[in-house]
Amino acid sequence: MQYINIANEGVKSLSPYQAGKPIEELERELGISNIIKLASNENPFGLPESAKQAISQQLNDLTRYPDANGFELKAAISRKFGVNPNQITLGNGSNDLLELIAHTFANETDEIIYSQYAFIVYPLVTKAINAVAREIPAKNWGHDLDGFLNAINDKTKLIYIANPNNPTGNFLGEAEIDAFLAKVPESVIVVLDEAYTEFTAESERVDSFKLLQKYSNLVICRTLSKAYGLAGLRIGYAVSNPEIADLFNRVRQPFNCNSLALAAAVAVMQDDDFVAKVAENNRLEMARYEQFCQQQGLEFIPSKGNFITIDFKRPAAPIYEALLREGVIVRPIAGYGMPNHLRISIGLPSENDRLFGALLKVLG
Ligand SMILES: *Cc1c(COP(=O)(O)O)cnc(C)c1O
């Protein structure tokens, strides 16, 4: 029996998600320690103290189910951003939400629009539900929103936009997004995935909550995995109009967010100092990466996220492998159709120094 033959049609075209290589795996392979990982856009500062405290207080309650409605976290998000708790949906990471949105609105005959080189979860979700993928060719590695508009038809149900985009770092300003939303029919759900928004300078950041007041079909997705440092706990949130949030809450698994994640998230949502420190490190270190690339004649895609994507103008796999032997894990993105690029997460100054040294050695 070949079970793939009886799998859902869309599943047959999927391959498993390629995550960044775990540090422990490389340690086992090479038998070396002091490995650094700049591969998964994680927070280089580690778990904030505020989250540690919240988690240790929560430990005694782990025999109980979590609060299915995430009351405290919704209240914290509501206070911070001036949105109503009934607009919020919590997810087991924002990947959970990206999938939930597709399950809520799209089925086999529907079309889902996203960009070439956009976050890989969009095609993954689209294929898993066997919907029709409309992948729009990228413009300078980023979203071609005119191309998106041209692709909209009666069957279009969903549009995914990552801003800043992963793995390229491309960014769309508020005016562009506003003008785009004004032209999208109300019946098409637009998902604005802002996993990296905290790394964009405040003066440039899109005020997406303001856009939400204008566009009833907008769904904003955010995560605590990046700037907030909770990637291992899995927690994210969506903000939409209340009617859409109600639909999500019908479809989601009742206890999709665990107690430790909820407690830690409440704490870090109020930990503005931690997020400010993270963003400032990113700003300063991103400038060093850009300068390094310029000095070495390496072409990069300007990024508003916490990572930088370098074009080596030749297959990057051997460079990736050689960096592994130096104890530095970065992220190959051939799976995105970018075999000449590597994506490097911005680390602490000392980690970035390691990367610069290793890259110089590897490139000879
Ligand atoms: C990292 C990332 C996410 C967040 O994933 P989580 O499931 O919240 O950890 C969402 N969208 C994009 C574009 C990302 O890069």
The ligand as a Gaussian input file, in Angstrom:
#p B3LYP/6-31G(d) Opt

LIG

0 1
 C        8.854000      33.798000      11.819000
 C        7.671000      34.181000      10.985000
 C        6.383000      34.030000      11.474000
 C        6.130000      33.615000      12.879000
 O        6.105000      32.321000      13.114000
 P        5.624000      31.795000      14.543000
 O        4.747000      30.658000      14.161000
 O        4.854000      32.887000      15.216000
 O        6.845000      31.431000      15.267000
 C        5.326000      34.425000      10.691000
 N        5.520000      34.965000       9.475000
 C        6.741000      35.156000       8.989000
 C        6.897000      35.830000       7.686000
 C        7.853000      34.754000       9.719000
 O        9.067000      34.904000       9.209000

